[in-house]
Amino acid sequence: MNVKEIFLKEIIPNTHKGRIRIVQNNPYLGEEEFFYNIKYYSNLDGSKDIDSQVPYLRVNNNELFFKLLEDYLYLMLEKYEKPFDITKEEYVKKILALTFNNATYNDFLYPEEYLKVRINFLKENYEETEKNLCSNVSTLNNSSIYYKISKQSLMLETPYECQFRITDGENNYFSPTISFGISNDCCYVYAIQNIKNQNNDYLESIDQIIKENLKNDYIINKEDMSSYFKKNMRNVSPNFVFFLYLFIIKLKQIGIDKVKIVPFLPIRYYDKEKSNEFKANVIGKSEEEKKEILIKLSNEQKKIQLNLTNKFVNNIQKLECLTEMLDCDFEEMLYVGGWANLKMKENTFILSPLLKELSEISLEQEKNLSN
């Protein structure tokens, strides 16, 4: 299999057009075409960086790039078994088409480093069994907390997701899922996505405890914090911040002391733009109406994306205020994904009783493991 040839002949020419065709064979409907909205330019065929909004794949070392691309492909084929309804050739093409779906603008300028990181994500293997994080947490009505790391679809941002479960033995409260990957002792967090819990008294009581323990009264009044962040931190989801804190505790336990937040992925944003165009063409009855619908959908999308990006970053900001355990450039993180260096120490200042108890339990566990 000549990965270089496939990438140069099947992928690169079509990324310029912004549309890649993949064929699958439905056992009931026969051959089906799927089109992925993926657009970027590249120096692999001599194209110029002509649009600042469209990512530019700048390969710096051809030999290394294609060696890493081949390694990445074979690891993907190992991690994700080929479905029965697609040929190997089309499946390979699909994987290569999606390779840069999760790249930032900066990753496109240093694709060799990006591929190394993604390869390391794939090399990690986790037991997909639920494990105990801590038991009898008094501030959570003596509930216990469990966590589970599961493999995700190749269509999603990372190979793995982490989810927590709070339980009193009979009732459960499930956390949002955290999409992550680990490379060179650094954890990359790509998304925090909520799920639906079944409403009951236990859920409401745990929800209330989390809200009470992450309220704005506990925010440290830092002089160097901009009014922008002070205002926007009031819009964060308490359970996102809480479960992100639990995730960081788990990372600390396994020796990970760096986190990189990845808040914006241009290829996925472009895919939504093209979906809006398709929707406008279907709904609109005239060219004028199609144009109006597209403008409305595009404005809604920009508003939603900005809100999601800001909330993602503000979750980290609020966690830093509650615990003083992070140190990063939040302005930078909004645009390119900044580093957050964890500083979980025994004397870390924590105002929230719930977060303080969990920190103490975690430190006690670390001591027991080291003895």
C-alpha positions in Angstrom: 0.0 0.0 0.0 1.6 3.3 -1.1 0.3 5.8 1.5 2.1 8.7 -0.2 0.5 8.0 -3.5 -3.0 7.7 -2.1 -2.6 10.9 -0.1 -1.3 12.9 -3.0 -3.7 11.6 -5.6 -6.9 10.9 -3.6 -6.8 13.4 -0.7 -4.8 16.5 -1.5 -6.6 17.4 -4.8 -10.0 17.0 -3.1 -9.1 19.0 0.1 -8.6 22.0 -2.2 -12.2 21.5 -3.4 -13.4 21.0 0.1 -15.2 17.7 -0.6 -13.9 14.1 -0.4 -16.0 11.2 -1.7 -16.1 7.9 0.2 -18.0 4.9 -1.1 -19.6 2.3 1.2 -21.8 -0.7 0.4 -25.0 -0.9 2.2 -26.3 -4.6 2.3 -29.8 -3.4 1.7 -29.5 -0.2 -0.4 -26.3 -1.1 -2.3 -23.5 1.4 -3.0 -23.7 4.6 -1.1 -21.7 7.8 -1.5 -20.6 9.8 1.5 -19.0 13.3 1.2 -16.8 14.7 3.8 -16.5 18.5 3.9 -12.8 18.9 4.5 -10.9 21.9 3.1 -7.3 22.9 3.4 -4.5 23.9 1.1 -1.0 22.5 1.0 2.6 23.0 -0.2 2.6 19.3 -1.3 1.3 20.4 -4.7 2.7 23.9 -4.7 -0.5 25.7 -3.8 -0.2 29.0 -2.0 -1.6 30.1 1.3 -4.3 32.3 -0.2 -7.1 32.4 2.4 -6.3 33.1 6.1 -9.5 31.3 7.1 -8.6 28.0 5.3 -5.8 26.0 7.0 -2.6 25.6 5.1 -0.8 22.2 5.4 2.9 23.2 5.4 4.9 20.0 5.2 8.4 20.8 6.4 10.0 17.4 5.9 8.5 15.2 3.1 10.2 12.0 4.1 9.4 12.3 7.7 5.8 13.4 7.1 4.9 10.4 4.9 6.7 8.0 7.3 4.6 9.4 10.2 1.5 9.3 8.1 2.1 5.7 7.3 2.7 4.8 10.9 -0.5 6.7 11.9 -2.6 4.9 9.3 -1.4 1.4 10.4 -2.1 2.2 14.0 -5.6 3.4 13.1 -6.2 0.1 11.2 -5.1 -1.8 14.3 -7.2 0.3 16.7 -10.4 0.5 14.5 -11.4 -2.7 12.8 -12.7 -2.2 9.2 -16.5 -2.3 9.0 -17.9 -5.0 6.7 -19.6 -2.5 4.4 -16.5 -0.7 3.0 -13.5 -2.0 1.0 -10.1 -1.7 2.5 -9.1 0.8 -0.2 -12.0 3.1 0.7 -11.5 2.7 4.4 -7.8 3.7 4.0 -8.9 6.7 2.0 -11.5 7.6 4.8 -8.9 7.4 7.5 -6.4 9.6 5.5 -9.2 12.1 4.7 -10.0 12.5 8.4 -6.4 12.7 9.6 -6.4 16.5 9.9 -10.0 16.9 11.1 -8.7 17.5 14.6 -5.8 19.8 13.8 -5.6 23.4 14.9 -4.3 26.2 12.6 -0.9 25.8 14.3 -0.9 22.0 13.8 -1.3 22.5 10.0 2.0 24.5 10.1 3.8 21.7 12.0 2.1 18.5 10.7 5.0 16.3 11.6 4.6 17.2 15.3 0.9 16.8 15.1 1.2 13.3 13.7 3.6 12.3 16.4 1.1 13.4 19.0 -1.8 11.6 17.3 0.4 8.4 17.0 1.1 8.6 20.8 -2.6 8.9 21.4 -3.2 5.6 19.6 -0.3 3.8 21.3 -2.0 4.3 24.7 -4.2 1.3 25.7 -6.7 1.5 28.6 -8.7 -1.2 30.4 -12.3 -0.3 29.5 -13.5 -1.3 32.9 -14.9 1.0 35.6 -12.6 1.7 38.5 -13.0 3.4 41.9 -11.6 6.9 42.3 -12.7 7.5 45.9 -15.3 6.2 48.3 -17.5 7.7 51.1 -17.1 11.4 50.1 -18.8 13.1 53.0 -19.6 16.3 51.1 -21.3 14.2 48.5 -23.7 12.5 51.0 -21.1 9.7 51.5 -21.3 8.8 47.9 -18.5 7.0 45.9 -17.0 8.1 42.6 -16.0 5.8 39.8 -14.4 6.5 36.4 -14.2 4.7 33.1 -12.1 5.3 30.0 -13.6 4.1 26.8 -12.6 4.0 23.1 -14.5 6.5 20.9 -15.5 6.4 17.2 -12.7 7.4 14.7 -15.1 10.2 13.7 -14.6 11.9 17.1 -11.8 14.2 18.3 -9.8 11.7 20.2 -9.4 7.9 20.5 -10.6 7.9 24.1 -13.1 9.5 26.5 -13.3 9.6 30.3 -16.6 9.5 32.2 -17.2 9.6 36.0 -20.1 8.1 37.9 -21.2 9.3 41.4 -23.3 6.7 43.2 -24.9 5.9 46.6 -25.1 2.3 45.7 -28.6 2.6 44.2 -28.7 5.8 42.3 -26.2 7.2 39.7 -25.1 10.6 38.5 -23.1 10.4 35.3 -20.6 13.1 34.3 -20.1 14.8 31.0 -17.7 12.9 28.8 -14.1 14.3 28.4 -12.4 13.6 25.1 -8.7 13.3 25.6 -5.4 11.9 24.4 -2.0 11.5 26.1 1.4 12.2 24.5 4.8 12.6 26.1 3.3 13.0 29.6 0.9 15.7 28.5 -2.8 15.3 28.3 -4.7 17.0 25.4 -8.3 17.8 26.2 -10.5 18.4 23.1 -14.0 18.4 24.3 -16.3 18.2 27.4 -19.8 17.1 26.3 -22.8 16.8 28.5 -25.1 13.7 28.6 -28.6 13.2 29.8 -29.1 11.9 33.4 -32.4 10.5 34.5 -34.1 13.0 36.8 -34.6 11.9 40.4 -34.0 13.2 44.0 -30.5 11.9 44.1 -29.5 13.6 40.9 -31.0 16.9 42.2 -29.2 16.6 45.5 -25.8 16.0 43.9 -26.4 18.8 41.4 -27.2 21.2 44.2 -24.0 20.2 46.2 -21.8 20.8 43.1 -23.4 24.1 42.4 -23.1 25.2 46.0 -19.4 24.2 46.1 -18.5 26.0 42.8 -20.5 29.2 43.3 -18.9 32.5 42.5 -18.5 33.4 46.2 -15.6 31.0 46.2 -13.7 32.7 43.3 -10.5 34.3 44.5 -10.5 38.0 43.7 -7.3 38.2 41.7 -6.1 41.7 40.9 -4.6 40.6 37.5 -7.8 39.0 36.2 -9.4 40.9 33.4 -13.0 42.1 33.7 -13.7 40.0 30.6 -13.0 36.8 32.4 -14.7 37.9 35.6 -17.8 38.5 33.7 -17.7 35.4 31.5 -16.9 32.9 34.3 -20.4 33.4 35.6 -21.6 31.5 32.5 -19.8 28.3 33.1 -21.4 24.9 33.9 -20.6 23.9 37.5 -20.6 20.2 36.7 -18.2 20.7 33.8 -15.7 22.4 36.2 -16.2 19.8 38.9 -15.7 16.8 36.7 -12.7 18.5 35.0 -11.3 18.8 38.5 -11.8 15.1 39.0 -10.2 14.3 35.7 -7.1 16.4 36.7 -6.9 14.6 40.0 -6.8 11.3 38.0 -4.1 12.7 35.7 -2.0 13.7 38.7 -2.3 10.2 40.2 -0.8 8.7 37.0 2.0 11.3 36.8 0.6 13.7 34.2 1.4 17.3 35.1 0.7 19.1 31.9 -2.6 19.7 30.1 -3.2 21.3 26.7 -6.6 22.7 25.9 -7.7 22.5 22.3 -10.7 24.8 21.9 -11.1 25.3 18.2 -10.8 22.9 15.2 -11.1 24.7 11.8 -11.9 21.6 9.7 -14.9 20.7 11.9 -16.1 24.3 11.8 -15.9 24.3 7.9 -17.9 21.1 7.9 -20.7 22.9 9.7 -20.5 25.8 7.3 -21.0 23.5 4.4 -23.9 21.8 6.2 -25.6 25.2 6.6 -25.2 25.8 2.8 -26.8 22.5 2.1 -29.7 23.2 4.5 -30.3 26.6 3.0 -30.4 25.2 -0.5 -33.0 22.6 0.6 -35.2 24.9 2.6 -35.0 28.1 0.5 -37.4 28.4 -2.4 -35.6 31.3 -4.2 -32.0 32.5 -4.4 -32.9 35.4 -2.2 -34.5 33.2 0.4 -31.6 30.8 0.3 -29.2 33.7 0.9 -31.2 35.0 3.9 -31.4 31.5 5.5 -27.6 30.9 5.0 -26.8 34.3 6.7 -29.0 33.4 9.6 -27.6 29.9 10.0 -24.0 31.2 9.7 -24.6 33.9 12.3 -26.1 31.3 14.7 -23.1 29.0 14.1 -20.6 31.7 14.8 -22.5 32.6 18.0 -22.6 29.0 19.2 -18.9 28.4 18.4 -17.8 31.5 20.2 -19.9 30.5 23.2 -18.6 27.0 23.2 -15.0 28.1 22.9 -15.3 30.7 25.6 -17.1 28.4 28.0 -14.4 25.7 27.5 -11.7 28.2 28.4 -13.7 29.7 31.2 -14.1 26.3 32.8 -10.3 26.2 33.2 -10.2 29.8 34.3 -12.8 29.2 37.1 -11.0 26.0 38.2 -7.8 28.0 38.5 -9.6 30.5 40.7 -11.1 27.9 42.9 -7.9 25.9 43.5 -4.9 27.9 42.3 -3.8 24.6 40.7 -3.3 25.8 37.1 -1.1 28.4 35.5 -1.7 29.3 31.8 -2.2 32.1 29.3 -6.0 32.2 28.9 -5.9 34.8 26.2 -3.6 32.5 24.1 -5.7 29.5 24.9 -8.8 31.1 23.3 -7.1 31.1 19.9 -4.4 28.4 19.7 -4.7 26.1 22.7 -2.5 27.1 25.6 -0.6 25.1 28.2 -2.0 24.6 31.7 0.7 23.5 34.1 -0.8 21.7 37.1 0.3 22.7 40.6 -1.5 20.2 42.8 0.4 20.4 46.1 -0.5 19.6 49.7 -0.6 23.3 50.5 -2.7 24.3 47.5 -5.3 26.9 48.5 -8.8 25.5 47.9 -11.9 27.3 49.1 -14.6 24.8 48.1 -15.2 22.2 50.8 -16.0 19.6 48.2 -12.9 20.1 46.1 -10.8 20.4 49.3 -12.0 17.0 50.5 -11.4 15.3 47.1 -7.9 16.8 47.1 -7.2 15.4 50.6 -8.5 12.0 49.6 -6.3 12.0 46.5 -3.2 13.1 48.4 -3.8 10.3 50.9 -4.1 7.7 48.1 -0.9 8.9 46.6 0.9 8.5 49.9 -0.5 4.9 50.3 0.6 4.0 46.7 4.1 5.3 47.3 4.6 3.4 50.6 
